[in-house]
Each structure stands twice: as C-alpha cells, then as structure tokens.
Amino acid sequence: MNTSEKLAEKAAEDIIAATPSAVENVNNFTKEIFHTRGGRIGSGMGSVVEALWGFHTNKLLHSSEYELGWIYGHEYNDFACIRSSELWEPSTKAGELLRVEVKSMVASADESKAHFDRLLHEFDRNELLAVFLWDWTLVSEKNKMVYPAILDYFVGLAIPVARLRDELHLGRGGTFVSAESCPDKCGAQCTHIGEPLNAAGVRERRSGPAKAKGPNVSYAANFGGLLRMLGSRGSGGREILRKHYKSNPTTARFLDFMSRNFPRVAKSMS
C-alpha cells in the first residue's frame, strides 16, 4: 500500500469515527433552529440533513492533510475527501483521496426511495456510503412544533454493501450484462457490461441495454433500493444475508442498521 492509499484509508476511518459526534451536532442544531409545524415528507429536507452531516463532519476531522469538499454538478457522489494542500478538480478527481455517497431515508415513509445503484466495478477501494434515517420529531408536545432529527445511521465502505446487493440480485433471478450476453449485441466494445437485468430480463437502470426496456417503463428501477435490495427469496436469500454478515464487519454493521429500523429486514435475517 503506497502513501496515498494509506492516507485515504486513514481519512475513511476518521470520517466514520467522526460521524457519531457529527450526528449529535446536527440534531442539536436542527432542534434549535429548524422548528416548524407540520413537517412535510418529500420536502427536500433529507438533502439538507445529508449536507449538514458533511459540514459537521468536516469540522470534526481536525486534520491539516485532508478535508471534505461538497461536489457540485451532477456527479454520483455527494462529497469528496480532498488533500488540503492541493488544488481540487472534481472532473478528474485530482487532489482527491476518496469519495462519499450520502443517502437519506425517512422513517415514517411507506417505502424509502434512496437508491444505491452504482455498479460494483465503478467504486474506488475506500469509497464510503453514508445512510441517515431521519424523521420529524416533536420539540414539545405543547405546541406540536417539530424538527428534523437523525434517528439512526450507517457510514462505512461501499464495496462490501455493493457485493451483498449484487449477490442478492442474482439470488432473485437477476443477471448482469456481459459482452457475450448483452441484449444489444454490442460485442467487445460493449458499454453495458455489469448492468443489472431483473428476472424478466428488463434493465434496472436507464443506462442498461436499449433492447432490455420493459413494455411499460424505460427501466425497472428496483436495483439498489436500500430497502428493496435486501429482499431475499426463501432460504437461499437468507443464507446470502447470513454469509455476508459473518464474513465482513462493514456488511454486518449495515445489516444491523437496517434490521433495527425495518422489520422486513429483521425477518429476513432471522
């Protein structure tokens, strides 16, 4: 492992370690400032919670070597951990150590829409996934004023979670496109390699093969749903969950987080 890789690994560990205090600080801040009556779901508040975590975590890193930068534009990731002494260019990743994808889930929603659907081969070694479960919480019973509070969270390496997601996808009868199996028959220059297709052969992402479009939708959009992706089919799916839980501590922390908050996951793990 070279010096840059060691620094990236340390930065990832520091971000994970700073998160409990960052979450506490976010909740203290929103409880003091973000008061409202009602508390609309789907209001964009989840994005605000995500951003507040980034800013508060950055404040807690206490490093002269790296800091969190908020990525602009339409990149998949939300934050990059960058070298403090270097110029940063998001389009080329110059000056970066690692990236962080942040997702928020509303506890009281019927179905979380947060998607973790980036392809496995696209992740860097130290890339992080941060997931925050939040909801509107009473400031006081008297006036029914509420504020957005983070109720639970997971921050860890993204690759182990993606590996679990992909094996469960295969366990449900899904497949991944290869150069030999692409419905568009692209050949050696296929740009769809690794794209998920569901059990019916329908593409799960818009970027999948054109001939794999569903009859009524452009793409199925089920792959990577943070809750739906953990759906297991019978004993085979349960065994996949148990295997990954035992084999990787990051995956175990992720599954513990999901089991604490979603009964269907806890049932699948039992």
C-alpha positions in Angstrom: 0.0 0.0 0.0 1.5 3.3 -1.0 1.5 6.6 1.0 -1.6 8.0 -0.8 -3.6 4.7 -0.2 -2.6 4.8 3.5 -3.8 8.3 3.8 -7.1 7.5 2.1 -7.6 4.6 4.4 -6.9 6.8 7.4 -9.3 9.5 6.1 -12.1 7.0 5.7 -11.6 5.7 9.2 -11.6 9.3 10.6 -14.8 10.1 8.7 -16.5 7.0 10.2 -15.2 7.8 13.7 -16.3 11.5 13.5 -19.9 10.6 12.5 -21.4 9.9 16.0 -20.4 13.4 17.2 -21.4 14.9 13.8 -24.9 13.4 14.1 -25.3 14.7 17.6 -24.2 18.2 16.5 -26.6 18.1 13.5 -29.5 17.1 15.8 -28.7 19.8 18.3 -28.5 22.4 15.5 -31.8 21.4 13.9 -33.6 21.2 17.2 -32.6 24.7 18.0 -33.1 26.3 14.6 -35.3 24.1 12.3 -38.7 24.5 14.0 -41.9 24.1 12.1 -45.5 22.8 12.4 -46.4 20.0 10.1 -43.2 18.6 8.8 -43.7 17.7 5.1 -42.4 14.4 3.8 -40.8 14.7 0.4 -39.9 18.3 1.2 -36.2 18.1 0.3 -35.3 18.1 4.0 -33.4 14.8 3.5 -30.9 16.6 1.3 -30.4 19.3 3.9 -29.8 16.6 6.6 -27.2 15.0 4.3 -25.4 18.3 3.7 -25.4 19.1 7.4 -23.7 15.8 8.2 -20.9 16.7 5.7 -20.3 20.2 7.1 -20.3 19.0 10.8 -18.1 16.0 10.0 -15.6 18.3 8.2 -15.4 20.5 11.3 -14.6 17.4 13.4 -11.8 15.9 11.2 -9.1 18.2 12.7 -6.7 17.3 10.0 -4.2 19.5 8.2 -3.9 16.9 5.5 -7.5 16.5 4.2 -11.0 17.9 4.4 -14.4 17.2 2.9 -15.5 19.1 -0.3 -19.0 19.2 -1.5 -19.2 18.1 -5.1 -21.1 20.3 -7.5 -22.9 19.4 -10.6 -24.4 16.0 -11.3 -21.8 13.6 -10.0 -23.0 10.4 -8.4 -21.2 11.2 -5.2 -22.0 14.0 -2.8 -18.7 14.6 -1.1 -15.0 14.1 -1.8 -12.3 13.8 0.9 -9.6 16.0 -0.6 -6.0 16.9 0.2 -6.0 20.3 1.9 -2.7 21.4 0.3 -3.7 20.6 -3.3 -6.0 22.1 -5.9 -9.1 20.0 -6.4 -10.7 19.2 -9.7 -13.8 17.0 -9.4 -14.0 16.2 -13.1 -10.6 14.4 -13.0 -10.5 13.6 -9.2 -7.3 15.5 -9.0 -6.5 16.1 -5.3 -8.9 13.5 -4.0 -8.4 10.7 -1.6 -11.8 9.2 -1.7 -15.5 10.0 -2.3 -18.6 9.7 -0.2 -22.2 8.9 -1.3 -24.8 10.1 1.1 -28.4 8.8 1.3 -31.3 9.7 3.5 -34.3 7.7 4.4 -37.5 8.9 6.0 -38.5 6.6 8.9 -42.2 7.3 8.5 -42.4 6.8 4.8 -44.1 3.7 3.4 -41.1 2.9 1.2 -37.7 4.6 1.1 -36.7 5.9 -2.3 -33.0 6.0 -1.6 -31.1 4.2 -4.3 -27.6 2.7 -4.1 -27.3 1.5 -7.7 -23.8 2.3 -8.8 -22.1 -0.6 -10.5 -19.6 -2.6 -8.4 -16.7 -2.0 -10.8 -17.2 1.8 -10.5 -16.3 2.0 -6.8 -12.9 3.0 -5.6 -11.4 1.0 -2.8 -12.0 3.5 0.0 -15.3 5.0 -1.2 -17.8 5.4 1.6 -21.6 5.0 1.8 -23.4 7.1 4.4 -27.1 6.4 5.1 -29.2 8.5 7.5 -32.6 7.6 8.8 -34.4 10.7 9.9 -37.9 12.0 10.7 -39.8 14.9 12.0 -39.6 14.8 15.8 -41.5 16.8 18.4 -39.8 19.7 20.0 -42.5 19.8 22.6 -45.9 18.2 23.0 -47.5 21.5 23.9 -47.3 23.4 20.6 -46.7 20.4 18.3 -43.6 22.0 16.9 -41.3 19.6 15.1 -37.7 19.5 13.8 -35.8 17.0 11.5 -33.8 14.6 13.6 -31.4 11.8 12.5 -32.7 8.7 14.3 -30.0 6.2 13.2 -27.2 6.0 10.6 -24.6 3.9 8.9 -21.3 5.0 7.5 -18.9 2.5 6.0 -17.0 1.3 3.0 -19.3 1.0 0.0 -17.9 -2.1 -1.8 -18.9 -4.7 0.8 -22.5 -3.4 0.7 -22.5 -3.4 -3.1 -21.2 -7.1 -3.1 -24.1 -8.1 -0.9 -26.6 -6.2 -3.1 -25.3 -7.9 -6.2 -25.4 -11.4 -4.8 -29.0 -10.9 -3.6 -29.9 -9.6 -7.1 -28.6 -12.9 -8.6 -30.4 -14.8 -5.9 -33.7 -13.3 -7.0 -33.1 -14.5 -10.6 -31.5 -11.3 -11.9 -28.4 -11.2 -14.1 -25.6 -8.8 -15.0 -24.8 -8.0 -18.6 -21.5 -9.3 -20.1 -20.0 -8.7 -23.5 -21.3 -12.1 -24.6 -24.8 -11.7 -23.2 -25.7 -8.1 -24.0 -29.2 -7.8 -25.5 -27.9 -5.0 -27.8 -25.2 -7.4 -29.1 -22.6 -4.6 -28.7 -19.6 -7.1 -28.9 -16.2 -6.4 -27.5 -16.8 -2.6 -27.1 -20.0 -3.1 -25.1 -20.8 -0.2 -22.8 -23.4 -2.1 -20.8 -21.1 -4.6 -19.1 -22.1 -5.0 -15.4 -25.6 -3.5 -15.9 -28.3 -5.4 -13.9 -31.3 -7.0 -15.6 -34.1 -8.4 -13.5 -35.5 -11.9 -13.6 -37.8 -10.8 -16.5 -34.8 -9.5 -18.5 -35.8 -5.9 -18.0 -33.0 -3.4 -17.4 -32.8 -1.9 -13.9 -31.0 1.3 -14.8 -31.6 3.8 -17.6 -28.1 3.2 -18.8 -28.8 -0.5 -19.5 -29.3 -2.1 -23.0 -31.9 -0.4 -25.1 -33.4 -3.8 -26.1 -33.9 -4.6 -22.4 -36.5 -1.8 -21.8 -39.7 -3.0 -20.2 -43.0 -2.9 -22.1 -44.4 -0.1 -19.9 -41.4 1.5 -18.4 -37.9 2.7 -19.6 -36.3 0.8 -16.7 -37.4 -1.1 -13.6 -35.5 1.0 -11.0 -35.6 -1.7 -8.3 -31.9 -2.5 -8.3 -30.1 -0.8 -5.4 -33.2 0.4 -3.5 -31.7 0.4 0.0 -34.6 -1.5 1.5 -35.8 -3.5 -1.5 -32.3 -4.7 -2.4 -32.2 -6.7 0.8 -35.3 -8.7 -0.2 -34.5 -12.4 -0.1 -36.1 -15.3 -1.8 -36.6 -18.2 0.6 -33.7 -20.0 2.4 -31.3 -19.1 -0.4 -31.6 -15.4 0.2 -31.4 -15.8 3.9 -28.2 -17.8 3.5 -26.7 -15.0 1.4 -27.5 -12.4 4.1 -26.0 -14.6 6.8 -22.9 -15.4 4.8 -22.1 -11.7 4.2 -23.0 -10.8 7.8 -20.4 -13.3 9.1 -17.7 -12.5 6.5 -17.5 -8.7 6.7 -17.8 -6.4 9.7 -18.9 -3.5 7.5 -21.7 -5.5 6.0 -22.7 -6.7 9.4 -23.0 -3.0 10.6 -25.1 -2.2 7.6 -27.4 -5.1 8.2 -27.7 -4.3 11.9 -28.7 -0.8 11.0 -31.3 -1.9 8.5 -32.6 -4.6 10.8 -33.0 -2.2 13.7 -35.2 0.0 11.6 -37.1 -2.2 9.1 -38.9 -5.3 10.3 -38.9 -6.9 6.9 -35.0 -6.9 7.0 -35.0 -8.3 10.6 -37.4 -11.0 9.5 -35.1 -11.9 6.5 -32.2 -12.2 8.9 -33.9 -14.4 11.4 
